[in-house]
């Protein structure tokens, strides 16, 4: 098994402007729900977008919900990691 090349992964995917913007949107969504007390650091929960950001969803209250990490991350993805 080869060691994971994190530098290459960041340079080719995580460090792109599009992914930086997506990460900022996800962080903003979590901050909104943390402010209302629905999530907290280390609680093992994810903020889920009913309509995913990749499908045109927004960070409005009606599009956000709290799910367990396992439930939120258990859906099929496209090869580019976007939601099917």
C-alpha positions as CSV (number, residue, x, y, z in Angstrom):
1,X,0.0,0.0,0.0
2,X,1.4,3.4,-1.0
3,X,1.4,6.4,1.3
4,X,-1.2,9.0,0.5
5,X,0.2,12.1,-1.2
6,X,-1.6,14.9,0.6
7,X,0.4,17.6,-1.1
8,X,-0.6,16.4,-4.6
9,X,-4.3,15.9,-3.4
10,X,-4.4,19.5,-2.1
11,X,-2.7,20.9,-5.3
12,X,-5.0,19.1,-7.7
13,X,-8.3,19.2,-5.8
14,X,-8.7,20.6,-2.3
15,X,-6.6,23.7,-3.1
16,X,-8.6,24.8,-6.2
17,X,-10.6,28.0,-5.9
18,X,-13.9,26.1,-6.5
19,X,-13.2,23.8,-3.6
20,X,-12.1,26.6,-1.3
21,X,-15.4,28.3,-2.0
22,X,-17.4,25.1,-1.3
23,X,-15.5,24.6,1.9
24,X,-16.3,28.2,3.0
25,X,-20.0,27.5,2.3
26,X,-20.0,24.3,4.4
27,X,-18.2,26.1,7.2
28,X,-20.7,28.9,7.1
29,X,-23.6,26.4,7.2
30,X,-22.2,24.7,10.3
31,X,-21.6,28.1,12.0
32,X,-25.2,29.0,11.5
33,X,-26.5,25.8,13.1
34,X,-23.9,26.0,15.9
35,X,-25.1,29.5,16.7
36,X,-28.6,28.2,17.2
37,X,-27.3,25.3,19.3
38,X,-28.3,22.5,16.9
39,X,-24.7,21.3,16.5
40,X,-21.5,21.6,18.5
41,X,-17.9,20.8,18.1
42,X,-17.2,17.1,18.5
43,X,-20.8,16.0,18.5
44,X,-20.3,13.5,15.7
45,X,-22.9,15.2,13.5
46,X,-22.8,16.8,10.1
47,X,-24.8,19.7,8.6
48,X,-26.6,18.4,5.6
49,X,-28.0,20.4,2.7
50,X,-31.4,19.1,1.6
51,X,-30.6,20.3,-1.9
52,X,-26.8,19.9,-2.2
53,X,-24.6,22.8,-2.9
54,X,-23.4,21.0,-6.0
55,X,-27.0,20.9,-7.3
56,X,-27.7,24.6,-6.7
57,X,-28.7,24.5,-3.1
58,X,-28.1,27.4,-0.7
59,X,-27.1,27.9,2.9
60,X,-30.6,29.1,3.9
61,X,-32.2,27.7,7.1
62,X,-34.8,25.8,5.1
63,X,-32.1,23.9,3.2
64,X,-30.1,22.8,6.3
65,X,-30.6,19.8,8.6
66,X,-28.5,17.9,11.1
67,X,-27.6,14.3,10.4
68,X,-25.2,11.8,11.9
69,X,-21.9,11.6,10.0
70,X,-22.5,8.0,8.8
71,X,-26.0,8.9,7.5
72,X,-24.8,12.1,5.7
73,X,-21.8,10.5,4.0
74,X,-23.5,7.3,2.9
75,X,-24.8,8.3,-0.6
76,X,-23.4,7.6,-4.0
77,X,-21.0,10.1,-5.6
78,X,-19.8,10.9,-9.1
79,X,-16.2,10.3,-10.0
80,X,-15.5,14.0,-9.3
81,X,-16.9,13.5,-5.8
82,X,-20.1,15.5,-6.4
83,X,-23.5,14.1,-5.3
84,X,-25.3,11.8,-7.8
